[in-house]
């Protein structure tokens, strides 16, 4: 993903600039972490990167595609095929099994019905939850629910995984196991951007980007324990 002078300003009065013009290049296979205090612009960054919001200035290229040149249907198709999302709150349907939650993600990607179940099982196996495929989210631990959410993000085989505070609702031991899984996925070649307020999580990335008051800047990765 590449930002070229990308910005977002909400109309007023008065206008509010949520993200000032910025440049950022995330190369294929990188693991980039994004840090910043609450209200700094991290959510705006995520929404633009995830094709949920359009920037009001600049150019955003995803896998070489100028996303600004696409209509809404084209953006939706690109988002569904190229981007996987992992959120702090899991966003699983409570009355659907782990397998069904993962399968539902493929409905919106127009993946053939006959492919959905085997691909969902493969994704759950990949995150170590094949044995819990038929369990409801209410019967899963927080770490297991996040693993289901990661499987759902992976099932369409995206080129970019966007994670928004993926350990924010987990205790430290469970968070460690989820972060280890993200490390494994990155080692397998997945490009990752992880938004976090936790310096220890930020330190796991290859490099770190800081956002403060809507201004994005690159800085060295945060040392462990900082």
C-alpha positions as CSV (number, residue, x, y, z in Angstrom):
1,X,0.0,0.0,0.0
2,X,1.2,3.5,-0.8
3,X,0.0,6.9,0.3
4,X,1.1,9.8,-1.8
5,X,0.3,13.1,-0.1
6,X,-2.9,11.5,1.3
7,X,-5.1,13.6,3.6
8,X,-8.6,13.8,5.0
9,X,-10.5,16.9,6.0
10,X,-14.0,16.9,7.2
11,X,-16.1,19.8,6.0
12,X,-17.2,22.4,8.5
13,X,-17.8,24.9,9.6
14,X,-15.1,24.9,10.6
15,X,-13.3,22.2,8.6
16,X,-11.4,19.6,10.6
17,X,-8.3,18.0,9.3
18,X,-8.2,14.4,10.7
19,X,-5.1,13.4,8.7
20,X,-2.6,15.9,7.3
21,X,-0.9,15.2,3.9
22,X,1.4,12.2,4.3
23,X,3.4,9.7,2.4
24,X,3.8,6.1,3.4
25,X,5.0,3.0,1.5
26,X,4.3,-0.5,2.9
27,X,6.1,-3.1,0.8
28,X,4.9,-6.6,0.2
29,X,5.7,-8.8,3.1
30,X,6.4,-6.0,5.6
31,X,5.1,-5.8,9.2
32,X,4.4,-2.2,10.1
33,X,2.9,-1.0,13.4
34,X,1.1,2.3,13.9
35,X,1.0,4.0,17.2
36,X,-0.5,7.1,18.7
37,X,-2.7,8.4,21.5
38,X,-6.5,8.3,21.4
39,X,-7.9,10.9,19.0
40,X,-4.6,11.1,17.1
41,X,-5.9,10.0,13.7
42,X,-5.2,6.2,13.9
43,X,-8.9,5.3,13.1
44,X,-8.8,7.8,10.1
45,X,-5.7,6.1,8.9
46,X,-7.2,2.7,9.2
47,X,-10.4,3.7,7.4
48,X,-8.5,5.1,4.5
49,X,-6.1,2.2,4.3
50,X,-9.1,-0.2,4.5
51,X,-11.0,1.6,1.7
52,X,-13.8,2.5,4.2
53,X,-13.3,6.2,3.7
54,X,-12.0,8.2,0.7
55,X,-9.2,10.7,1.3
56,X,-10.0,14.3,0.4
57,X,-6.5,14.8,-1.0
58,X,-3.6,12.8,-2.5
59,X,-3.4,9.3,-4.0
60,X,-3.8,5.9,-2.4
61,X,-2.4,2.9,-4.4
62,X,-3.2,-0.6,-3.3
63,X,-1.3,-3.3,-5.1
64,X,-0.6,-0.7,-7.8
65,X,-4.3,0.2,-8.2
66,X,-5.2,3.9,-7.9
67,X,-8.1,3.5,-5.5
68,X,-9.3,7.1,-6.1
69,X,-10.1,6.1,-9.7
70,X,-12.6,3.4,-8.6
71,X,-16.3,3.8,-8.0
72,X,-18.0,2.4,-4.9
73,X,-18.5,-1.1,-6.3
74,X,-14.9,-1.2,-7.5
75,X,-13.6,-0.2,-4.1
76,X,-15.8,-2.8,-2.4
77,X,-14.6,-5.5,-4.7
78,X,-10.9,-4.5,-4.1
79,X,-11.4,-4.3,-0.4
80,X,-13.0,-7.8,-0.3
81,X,-10.3,-9.4,-2.4
82,X,-7.2,-7.7,-1.1
83,X,-7.8,-6.6,2.5
84,X,-8.4,-8.6,5.7
85,X,-9.6,-6.9,8.9
86,X,-9.0,-7.9,12.5
87,X,-10.7,-5.7,15.1
88,X,-10.4,-5.4,18.9
89,X,-14.1,-6.4,19.4
90,X,-14.0,-9.6,17.3
91,X,-17.4,-8.8,15.6
92,X,-18.5,-12.5,15.5
93,X,-22.1,-13.5,15.2
94,X,-23.0,-15.1,18.5
95,X,-25.5,-17.7,17.2
96,X,-23.3,-18.9,14.4
97,X,-20.5,-21.4,14.8
98,X,-16.8,-20.5,14.4
99,X,-16.9,-22.3,11.0
100,X,-20.1,-20.4,9.9
101,X,-18.6,-17.1,11.0
102,X,-15.6,-17.7,8.7
103,X,-17.8,-19.0,5.9
104,X,-20.0,-15.8,6.0
105,X,-17.0,-13.7,5.1
106,X,-16.9,-15.4,1.7
107,X,-20.5,-14.6,0.8
108,X,-19.5,-11.0,0.2
109,X,-16.5,-12.0,-1.9
110,X,-18.6,-14.1,-4.2
111,X,-16.6,-17.2,-3.5
112,X,-18.5,-20.3,-4.9
113,X,-20.7,-22.0,-2.3
114,X,-18.9,-25.3,-2.7
115,X,-15.5,-23.7,-1.8
116,X,-16.6,-22.0,1.4
117,X,-16.7,-24.8,3.9
118,X,-13.3,-26.4,2.9
119,X,-11.7,-22.9,2.8
120,X,-13.1,-22.0,6.2
121,X,-11.8,-25.2,7.7
122,X,-8.4,-24.6,6.2
123,X,-8.4,-21.1,7.7
124,X,-9.4,-22.3,11.1
125,X,-6.7,-25.0,11.0
126,X,-4.2,-22.4,10.1
127,X,-4.9,-20.4,13.3
128,X,-5.0,-23.6,15.4
129,X,-8.8,-23.8,15.9
130,X,-9.8,-26.6,13.6
131,X,-10.9,-28.6,16.6
132,X,-13.3,-25.8,17.7
133,X,-15.0,-25.3,14.3
134,X,-18.5,-26.2,15.5
135,X,-18.3,-24.1,18.7
136,X,-20.4,-21.0,19.2
137,X,-18.4,-17.8,20.0
138,X,-20.1,-17.7,23.4
139,X,-18.3,-21.0,24.2
140,X,-14.9,-19.7,23.1
141,X,-12.3,-17.8,25.1
142,X,-11.3,-14.3,24.1
143,X,-8.2,-15.6,22.5
144,X,-10.1,-18.3,20.6
145,X,-12.6,-15.7,19.4
146,X,-9.8,-13.5,18.1
147,X,-8.3,-16.5,16.3
148,X,-11.7,-17.0,14.6
149,X,-11.6,-13.4,13.6
150,X,-8.2,-13.8,12.2
151,X,-9.3,-16.9,10.3
152,X,-12.2,-14.9,8.9
153,X,-9.8,-12.2,7.8
154,X,-7.5,-14.7,6.1
155,X,-10.1,-16.9,4.3
156,X,-10.3,-14.7,1.2
157,X,-6.5,-14.9,0.9
158,X,-5.9,-11.1,1.1
159,X,-2.6,-9.4,0.2
160,X,-2.9,-7.0,3.3
161,X,-4.0,-7.7,6.8
162,X,-5.1,-4.6,8.8
163,X,-5.3,-5.2,12.6
164,X,-6.9,-2.6,14.9
165,X,-5.8,-3.1,18.5
166,X,-6.0,-6.9,18.0
167,X,-5.0,-7.6,21.7
168,X,-6.9,-4.7,23.3
169,X,-9.6,-7.0,24.8
170,X,-7.2,-9.8,25.9
171,X,-5.2,-10.6,29.0
172,X,-1.4,-10.5,28.7
173,X,-1.0,-14.3,28.3
174,X,-3.7,-14.6,25.7
175,X,-2.4,-11.5,23.9
176,X,1.0,-13.1,23.7
177,X,-0.4,-16.2,21.9
178,X,-2.4,-14.0,19.4
179,X,0.7,-11.9,18.7
180,X,2.7,-15.1,18.2
181,X,0.1,-16.2,15.6
182,X,0.5,-12.8,13.8
183,X,4.2,-13.3,13.8
184,X,3.7,-16.7,12.2
185,X,1.4,-15.3,9.5
186,X,3.9,-12.6,8.7
187,X,6.7,-15.2,8.5
188,X,4.5,-17.0,5.9
189,X,4.6,-13.8,3.8
190,X,1.5,-11.8,4.7
191,X,1.8,-8.1,4.7
192,X,0.6,-6.7,8.0
193,X,-0.3,-3.3,9.4
194,X,-1.1,-3.3,13.1
195,X,-2.6,-0.3,14.9
196,X,-1.8,-0.3,18.7
197,X,-1.4,1.9,21.7
198,X,0.9,-0.8,23.3
199,X,4.6,-0.2,22.9
200,X,5.3,-3.9,23.4
201,X,3.0,-4.8,20.5
202,X,4.5,-2.0,18.4
203,X,8.0,-3.4,18.9
204,X,7.1,-6.6,17.1
205,X,6.9,-4.8,13.8
206,X,9.7,-4.3,11.3
207,X,9.2,-0.5,11.6
208,X,6.8,1.8,13.4
209,X,4.7,4.8,12.2
210,X,3.5,7.3,14.7
211,X,0.4,9.5,14.4
212,X,-0.2,12.5,16.6
213,X,-2.7,15.3,15.9
214,X,-3.3,13.9,12.5
215,X,0.4,14.1,11.5
216,X,2.0,10.8,10.4
217,X,5.8,10.3,10.9
218,X,8.0,7.3,10.8
219,X,10.2,6.4,13.7
220,X,12.4,3.6,15.0
221,X,10.6,0.6,16.5
222,X,9.9,0.9,20.2
223,X,12.3,-1.2,22.3
224,X,10.9,-4.1,24.3
225,X,9.7,-2.9,27.7
226,X,9.6,0.8,26.7
